[in-house]
Amino acid sequence: MDTEMIKERIRLIESKRDSLLRLLEQPDLGTLRIDVNQALEEMDDLIDEFRRTFPQVD
């Protein structure tokens, strides 16, 4: 897997993050809120790790 492919996948993950944020705003989410929060945290960690590993890539 090359850097460009990883970069594209990170962009896709970032685009999905907005969907999770909108889902989190739903008042009837119940216990699923825990899973959505966990997914957001893991996405943020992945994005941060990518940016630390490839600082020159934007």
N, C-alpha and C positions, 0 to 999 in steps of 0.2 A: 504494500500500500504506500503510495507516494504522498508527499505533503499536500499536493493539490486535492487529492481525494479526501484526505483527513479534513482539510479546510472546508470542503463542500459539506461533509457530514456534520461538522460543527455548526455551520450555518443552518442546516436543517434542524438540528437540535435547538438552536436559538429560536427558530421560528415556532417550534412546538411549545416552547416555554410560555409564550403569550397565551396559548390555549389553556395551559394549566393555570395561569394566573386568572383568566376569566372564569374557569371552573371553580376556583377557590372562592370567588365572590358569590357563588350560589348559596343561598341561605339553607337549603334543604340537603346539603351534602352529607351530613351525618358523620359517621366514622370514616367515610372515604376521605375526609379532610386530612386525616393523618397520612394516608398514602400519597395524596397530592402534595402535601408539604414535603414529604420524604423525596418524592420525585424531583421537586424543585431544588431541594438541597443538593441532590446528587447531580443534577444538570449543572448547577452553579459550580460545583466542585470540578466537574469535567471540563467546563469552559475555562475556569481559572487555571487548571492544570495544562490545558492546551496553550493558553496564553503565556504561561511561564516556560513551557517547553519550546514554543515557537514565537518568541517575542517580536520578531520582524514580520510575521505574517499577520495581516489584518483582514 
